[in-house]
């Protein structure tokens, strides 16, 4: 244990989550943008099918059975389509026009969607702190989205709308999965979710005549990074961090990731960071922090298991 009573191994794995998940937005931007950028449907099915296969092999090596019941299969399919299909897929498509830091900020709003949906499902009035936190964060989203809204229904507008829809889909998938007692190893759950969403994107790519990848060396490198680091290594690190650290410590990734993503996008891709981005980022992150603090005041038994953002 560290001097603060926290596991050093847990903190090391949390550091992986901080850095790797933050960098996945940069990798997705490289993958789908530019003259040699890969078509988002193609990039999505390649990433998810490859990562799902690797996770399935890891599960077998750890002697975890891949057999699931019909009910488990349906739950895994629905959650996979919401999390990786609608969530990650829309964010990847949105990054064809949006900067990686901006995409990370929009994606970081998914915990707000979770909090709002849970309040509706539980049919009880949210606390004053939760209401203020949600209003603060949604005001930040309004600041972030205002330039695209003023430009009208152009390419940037639809890309921004895809990012918002992706965050909503990821939030819905998080709530759905948290209310399903699958009783399966984490790698088995992730393998099925990746594979089912990957098959979905493969069918869409075939229907659009975009199943064959046509991209440059940088895009292949970005895709490899997303498969190995974004979907396999960082996922394992996240599970270990959850096991070794208090939930409120592990959950800090949700407001660390967008900050690091903005820094990486600015430093490596020369992405512009304007006043709207800085002001909106501050409001969104403060709102997310407020939501987490509200959750920490709830009884431990009612705290939901943390879910990753749309990396």
C-alpha positions in Angstrom: 0.0 0.0 0.0 1.2 3.6 -0.6 1.6 6.2 2.0 -2.0 7.3 1.4 -3.3 3.7 1.9 -3.8 3.2 -1.9 -2.5 0.2 -3.8 0.6 1.0 -5.9 -0.5 -1.6 -8.4 -3.9 -0.1 -8.5 -2.5 3.4 -9.1 -0.3 2.1 -11.8 -3.2 0.6 -13.6 -5.2 3.8 -13.1 -2.3 5.7 -14.7 -2.7 3.4 -17.8 -6.4 4.3 -17.9 -5.6 8.0 -17.6 -3.1 8.1 -20.4 -4.3 5.3 -22.8 -8.0 6.2 -22.8 -7.1 9.9 -23.2 -5.0 9.0 -26.3 -7.7 6.9 -28.0 -9.5 10.1 -29.1 -6.2 11.2 -30.8 -5.8 7.8 -32.4 -9.4 7.8 -33.7 -8.9 11.3 -35.2 -5.8 10.1 -37.0 -7.6 6.9 -38.2 -10.6 8.6 -39.8 -9.4 12.1 -40.8 -7.3 13.4 -43.7 -7.0 12.3 -47.3 -5.9 8.8 -46.2 -8.4 8.5 -43.4 -10.3 5.2 -43.2 -14.0 5.1 -43.6 -15.5 5.0 -40.0 -17.6 1.9 -40.6 -14.5 0.1 -41.8 -12.3 1.2 -39.0 -15.0 0.3 -36.4 -15.5 -3.3 -37.6 -11.8 -3.9 -37.9 -11.1 -2.6 -34.4 -14.0 -4.3 -32.7 -13.6 -7.7 -34.4 -9.9 -7.9 -33.8 -10.1 -6.7 -30.2 -13.1 -9.0 -29.5 -11.1 -12.0 -30.9 -8.1 -11.2 -28.7 -10.3 -10.8 -25.6 -12.0 -14.1 -26.4 -8.5 -15.8 -26.6 -7.5 -14.2 -23.3 -10.7 -15.5 -21.8 -9.9 -19.1 -23.0 -6.3 -18.8 -21.8 -7.6 -17.9 -18.4 -9.9 -20.9 -18.6 -13.1 -18.9 -18.8 -15.9 -20.6 -20.7 -17.3 -18.6 -23.6 -20.7 -20.4 -23.4 -23.6 -18.1 -22.5 -27.3 -18.5 -22.1 -29.8 -17.1 -24.6 -30.7 -14.3 -22.1 -27.0 -13.4 -21.5 -26.4 -13.4 -25.3 -29.3 -10.9 -25.8 -28.1 -8.7 -23.0 -24.5 -8.7 -24.3 -25.7 -7.9 -27.8 -27.9 -5.0 -26.8 -25.3 -3.5 -24.4 -22.6 -4.0 -27.1 -24.6 -2.2 -29.7 -25.3 0.7 -27.4 -21.8 1.0 -26.0 -19.6 0.1 -28.9 -22.0 0.5 -31.8 -23.9 3.7 -31.1 -21.5 5.0 -28.5 -18.0 4.5 -29.9 -19.1 4.2 -33.5 -20.8 7.6 -33.6 -17.9 9.3 -31.8 -15.5 7.8 -34.4 -17.7 9.2 -37.2 -17.9 12.5 -35.5 -14.2 12.8 -35.4 -14.0 12.9 -39.1 -14.8 16.6 -38.7 -14.3 17.3 -34.9 -11.0 17.7 -33.1 -10.0 14.9 -30.7 -10.1 17.1 -27.6 -13.5 18.4 -28.4 -14.8 14.8 -29.0 -13.4 13.7 -25.6 -15.2 16.6 -23.9 -18.5 15.6 -25.5 -17.9 11.9 -24.6 -17.2 12.9 -21.0 -20.8 13.9 -20.6 -22.0 10.3 -20.7 -22.0 10.1 -16.8 -24.4 13.0 -16.8 -26.7 11.0 -19.1 -26.4 8.0 -16.7 -27.3 10.2 -13.7 -30.3 11.7 -15.5 -31.6 8.3 -16.7 -31.2 6.7 -13.3 -33.1 9.6 -11.7 -36.0 9.0 -14.1 -36.0 5.2 -13.6 -35.9 5.5 -9.8 -38.8 8.0 -9.9 -37.5 10.2 -7.2 -36.5 13.8 -7.1 -32.8 14.3 -7.6 -30.9 16.1 -4.8 -30.2 19.8 -5.2 -26.5 19.2 -5.7 -27.2 16.7 -8.5 -29.6 19.2 -10.2 -27.1 22.0 -10.0 -24.3 19.7 -11.3 -26.4 18.6 -14.3 -27.4 22.1 -15.1 -23.7 23.3 -14.9 -22.5 20.5 -17.1 -25.3 20.9 -19.7 -24.5 24.6 -19.8 -20.9 23.7 -20.6 -22.2 21.5 -23.4 -24.2 24.4 -24.7 -21.0 26.6 -24.8 -19.1 23.8 -26.6 -21.9 23.3 -29.2 -22.7 27.0 -29.8 -20.2 27.5 -32.7 -21.6 24.4 -34.6 -25.2 25.5 -33.9 -24.5 29.0 -35.3 -23.0 27.5 -38.4 -26.1 25.6 -39.2 -26.6 22.1 -40.7 -23.2 21.8 -42.3 -20.6 19.0 -42.1 -19.3 20.2 -38.7 -22.9 20.4 -37.3 -23.7 16.7 -38.2 -20.3 15.6 -36.8 -21.0 17.4 -33.5 -24.5 15.9 -33.4 -23.0 12.4 -33.9 -20.7 13.1 -30.9 -23.6 14.0 -28.7 -25.7 11.0 -29.8 -22.6 8.8 -29.1 -22.4 10.1 -25.6 -26.1 9.5 -25.1 -25.9 6.0 -26.5 -22.9 5.1 -24.2 -24.9 6.4 -21.2 -27.9 4.3 -22.2 -25.7 1.3 -22.6 -24.1 1.9 -19.2 -27.4 2.0 -17.5 -28.7 -1.1 -19.3 -25.6 -3.1 -18.5 -25.5 -2.0 -14.8 -29.1 -3.4 -14.4 -28.2 -6.8 -15.9 -26.6 -9.4 -13.5 -24.7 -11.3 -16.2 -22.4 -13.3 -13.8 -19.7 -13.5 -16.4 -16.0 -12.7 -16.4 -15.2 -9.2 -17.5 -13.1 -10.4 -20.5 -16.0 -12.6 -21.7 -18.4 -9.7 -21.5 -16.1 -7.4 -23.4 -15.3 -10.1 -26.0 -19.0 -10.6 -26.8 -19.7 -6.8 -26.8 -16.8 -6.1 -29.2 -17.7 -9.0 -31.5 -21.4 -8.3 -31.8 -20.9 -4.6 -32.4 -18.1 -5.5 -34.9 -20.4 -7.8 -36.8 -23.0 -4.9 -36.9 -20.4 -2.6 -38.4 -19.2 -5.2 -40.9 -22.7 -5.7 -42.2 -23.1 -1.9 -42.6 -19.7 -1.6 -44.3 -20.7 -4.4 -46.7 -24.0 -2.7 -47.5 -22.2 0.5 -48.2 -19.4 -1.1 -50.3 -16.8 0.0 -47.8 -15.6 -3.3 -46.3 -12.1 -3.1 -47.9 -9.8 -0.8 -45.9 -7.9 1.8 -48.0 -5.7 3.9 -45.9 -2.1 5.0 -45.2 0.6 3.7 -42.8 -0.4 6.2 -40.1 -4.0 4.9 -40.1 -2.9 1.3 -39.8 -0.7 2.3 -36.8 -3.6 4.2 -35.2 -5.9 1.2 -35.7 -3.3 -1.2 -34.2 -3.0 1.2 -31.2 -6.8 1.2 -30.7 -7.1 -2.6 -30.9 -4.2 -3.4 -28.5 -4.0 -0.5 -26.2 -7.5 1.1 -26.4 -9.6 -2.1 -26.2 -7.4 -4.8 -24.7 -4.6 -3.4 -22.4 -6.5 -0.4 -21.0 -9.7 -2.4 -20.4 -7.7 -5.0 -18.4 -6.0 -2.1 -16.5 -9.5 -0.6 -15.7 -10.8 -3.8 -14.3 -7.7 -4.1 -12.1 -8.0 -0.5 -10.9 -11.6 -1.2 -10.0 -10.6 -4.2 -8.0 -7.7 -2.5 -6.2 -8.8 1.1 -5.6 -11.9 2.7 -4.1 -14.6 3.4 -6.8 -14.4 7.2 -6.3 -10.7 7.1 -7.1 -11.1 5.0 -10.2 -13.9 7.2 -11.5 -11.7 10.2 -11.7 -10.7 9.0 -15.2 -14.0 10.6 -16.5 -12.8 14.1 -15.9 -9.0 13.5 -16.3 -9.4 11.9 -19.8 -10.8 15.0 -21.6 -8.2 17.3 -20.1 -5.3 15.0 -21.3 -7.1 14.5 -24.7 -7.1 18.3 -25.2 -3.5 18.6 -24.3 -2.5 15.7 -26.6 -4.6 17.0 -29.5 -3.0 20.5 -29.1 0.6 19.1 -28.8 0.6 16.4 -31.5 -2.1 17.4 -34.0 -1.9 21.2 -33.5 -5.6 21.3 -32.7 -6.9 24.8 -31.8 -8.1 25.3 -28.3 -10.3 28.4 -28.3 -12.2 30.2 -25.5 -15.4 28.3 -26.2 -13.5 25.0 -25.6 -11.8 26.2 -22.4 -15.0 27.7 -20.9 -17.1 24.7 -22.0 -14.5 22.2 -20.7 -14.4 23.9 -17.3 -18.2 23.8 -16.9 -18.6 20.2 -18.1 -15.8 18.9 -15.9 -17.1 20.7 -12.8 -20.5 19.3 -13.5 -19.2 15.8 -13.8 -17.2 16.2 -10.6 -20.4 17.3 -8.9 -22.3 14.3 -10.1 -19.6 12.0 -8.8 -19.5 13.7 -5.4 -23.3 13.3 -5.2 -23.0 9.6 -5.9 -20.4 9.2 -3.2 -22.9 10.5 -0.6 -25.2 7.6 -1.5 -25.1 4.3 0.4 -22.2 2.1 -0.8 -24.7 -0.7 -1.7 -26.4 1.6 -4.2 -23.4 3.0 -6.0 -23.4 1.7 -9.6 -20.4 0.0 -11.0 -18.3 2.4 -13.0 -18.3 2.2 -16.8 -15.7 3.6 -19.1 -16.2 6.6 -21.3 -16.5 6.3 -25.1 -12.9 5.5 -25.8 
